[in-house]
Structure formats: structure tokens, C-alpha cells
Amino acid sequence: MNSHMPCPVESPKKAIEYHHLLRERETSALNYGRFYQRQLEARVFATQRELSIAFSVPEGHVSKALKSALLRAFGSEAHVSFRVAEALAELVTVVGVRHPTGAAP
């Protein structure tokens, strides 16, 4: 999937449509994470739980995807799977690094 595709943040409806497109294209964990992060930052959705409900995905999927968004520096999106994201997020937790937006990982 082209990671430079515009990501809508205007409304929940547009975000849900875009999420369907991400699913159809079997996007990477990293792209899901970037998308979810953008929705939270733009306040389209207020919480991970709201994302989970709106997109009909488990809360764990949202959480792991958001963790993967922290891992842009670890290579291409194809190399950042949900499993890799979870392992590296655990390392970040142990080391104590904070998310760039100020939120705990």
C-alpha cells in the first residue's frame, strides 16, 4: 500500500471509509498505526476504544497498530509486523521512552 495516500481526518464517516480501503489493501501494521494515530491527534476519535468500535476491530489490534507507529525508524513498513511492533513496544516500555506526542506507549 502506498504509505503516502492522503488520510482523511474530517469526519468519522470518512475515516471508516478509509479504514475499509486499508483492509481491502491488506495494509501493514505501520500504516494502520499511522492512520489510528492521526485520527486520535485530530480528535476524530477520542480513545482507542472508540477507534475499535468504529472500525469493528479488537482493541488489541488498535493498541498494537499504534505501537507500530512508533517504529518508523526500524525499516520499511513491510518489516514492521504486529509481532515486531509488540516486541519493540515492550522494549520501549522497559527503557522508558515516551511517545513523540507525549503519551505513554
DRENPATI-803361 format. One line per 8 residues: number of its first residue (from 1); for each residue x, y, z of N, C-alpha, C. Coordinates in steps of 0.05 Angstrom, whole numbers. Example, Ala and Ser with C-alpha at 12.3 -4.5 7.8 and 13.67 -1.06 7.14 Angstrom:
! DRENPATI-803361
1) 264 -114 156 246 -90 156 264 -66 156 ~ 257 -45 142 273 -21 143 258 1 157
***
This chain:
! DRENPATI-803361
1) 17 -24 0 0 0 0 18 25 0 ~ 10 44 -14 24 69 -15 21 84 11 ~ 42 87 26 40 100 52 36 130 50 ~ 37 141 26 33 170 22 5 176 13 ~ -13 157 15 -41 163 8 -52 182 28 ~ -68 202 19 -79 220 38 -98 206 58 ~ -96 214 83 -111 202 104 -132 221 114 ~ -158 215 110 -179 234 118 -181 237 148
9) -185 261 157 -190 266 185 -214 284 190 ~ -229 289 169 -252 307 171 -274 297 188 ~ -280 271 186 -304 261 199 -301 231 205 ~ -316 221 224 -315 192 229 -324 176 204 ~ -343 186 189 -353 172 165 -330 169 145 ~ -315 190 139 -293 189 120 -271 170 131 ~ -266 170 157 -246 153 169 -254 124 166 ~ -279 118 170 -289 90 167 -286 81 138
17) -293 98 119 -289 91 91 -260 85 84 ~ -242 102 95 -214 98 90 -204 72 103 ~ -214 66 127 -207 42 141 -214 17 124 ~ -237 18 111 -245 -4 94 -225 -7 71 ~ -216 15 60 -196 14 39 -170 1 49 ~ -162 9 74 -138 -3 85 -141 -33 88 ~ -164 -42 97 -169 -71 99 -168 -85 72 ~ -181 -73 52 -181 -85 25 -153 -88 14
25) -136 -69 20 -108 -70 10 -89 -84 29 ~ -100 -96 50 -84 -112 69 -59 -96 77 ~ -63 -72 87 -42 -54 94 -25 -65 117 ~ -2 -53 122 16 -61 143 8 -51 170 ~ 19 -63 191 14 -53 218 22 -24 221 ~ 44 -17 208 54 10 210 34 30 198 ~ 22 24 175 3 41 163 -23 43 180 ~ -32 21 191 -55 22 209 -48 40 233
33) -24 37 244 -16 54 267 -16 83 261 ~ -5 90 238 -4 118 230 -32 129 226 ~ -49 113 214 -77 121 210 -91 126 237 ~ -89 106 255 -102 109 281 -91 133 296 ~ -65 136 295 -53 159 309 -63 185 299 ~ -66 187 273 -76 212 260 -104 218 269 ~ -121 197 271 -149 201 279 -150 211 308 ~ -133 200 325 -132 209 353 -122 237 355
41) -100 243 341 -88 270 343 -108 291 332 ~ -123 285 312 -143 303 300 -169 304 316 ~ -170 287 336 -194 285 353 -219 276 338 ~ -215 261 317 -238 249 303 -250 228 321 ~ -232 214 335 -240 195 356 -223 202 381 ~ -235 199 404 -222 207 429 -205 186 442 ~ -212 161 437 -198 139 452 -193 115 433 ~ -176 98 442 -171 73 427 -196 56 426
49) -212 57 447 -237 42 448 -256 52 427 ~ -258 78 423 -275 90 402 -266 81 375 ~ -240 80 371 -229 70 345 -237 41 341 ~ -234 25 361 -240 -3 360 -270 -7 352 ~ -287 7 365 -316 5 359 -322 15 331 ~ -312 38 324 -318 50 298 -309 32 275 ~ -285 20 278 -274 4 256 -279 -26 259 ~ -294 -34 280 -301 -62 284 -276 -80 285
57) -257 -71 301 -232 -86 305 -227 -89 335 ~ -213 -110 343 -207 -113 372 -190 -90 382 ~ -194 -83 408 -178 -62 420 -148 -69 418 ~ -142 -94 420 -114 -103 418 -101 -96 391 ~ -117 -98 370 -108 -91 343 -100 -61 342 ~ -118 -45 353 -113 -16 353 -88 -10 370 ~ -86 -22 393 -63 -17 411 -37 -25 397 ~ -36 -49 386 -12 -58 373 -5 -41 348
65) -25 -33 333 -20 -16 310 -8 11 318 ~ -19 22 340 -8 48 350 20 44 359 ~ 26 22 371 54 17 379 72 16 355 ~ 62 4 334 78 1 309 84 29 297 ~ 67 48 301 71 75 290 96 88 303 ~ 104 78 326 128 89 339 153 79 325 ~ 151 59 308 174 45 298 182 52 270 ~ 176 76 261 182 84 234 212 81 227
73) 229 84 247 258 84 242 269 55 239 ~ 252 35 242 262 8 242 260 -6 215 ~ 257 10 194 256 -2 167 230 4 153 ~ 227 -9 130 204 -5 114 179 -17 128 ~ 156 -8 119 131 -17 131 128 -47 129 ~ 139 -59 109 136 -88 106 151 -103 128 ~ 170 -91 140 186 -104 162 174 -100 189 ~ 154 -83 192 142 -77 218 115 -92 220
81) 116 -117 229 92 -132 232 80 -126 260 ~ 56 -136 265 45 -133 292 62 -146 313 ~ 74 -169 307 91 -183 326 116 -167 332 ~ 129 -156 311 152 -139 315 145 -114 331 ~ 123 -102 325 114 -78 339 110 -84 368 ~ 98 -106 375 93 -113 403 119 -117 418 ~ 138 -131 406 164 -136 419 179 -110 423 ~ 180 -94 403 194 -69 406 180 -49 425
89) 154 -50 426 139 -33 445 146 -41 473 ~ 148 -67 478 156 -77 504 183 -67 512 ~ 202 -67 493 228 -56 498 227 -26 504 ~ 211 -11 490 207 17 495 196 21 523 ~ 178 5 531 166 7 558 188 2 580 ~ 204 -18 575 226 -24 595 246 -1 596 ~ 253 10 573 273 31 572 261 57 582 ~ 235 61 578 222 85 589 220 108 569
97) 222 102 543 220 123 523 190 130 520 ~ 185 155 517 157 164 513 150 169 484 ~ 125 167 478 115 171 451 119 201 443 ~ 126 206 418 131 234 409 109 254 415 ~ 84 244 417 62 262 423 59 267 453 ~ 76 254 469 76 258 498 60 236 512 ~ 46 220 498 32 198 511 50 174 516 ~ 44 160 536 59 136 542 54 115 520
105) 73 99 512 69 80 491 50 58 500
***
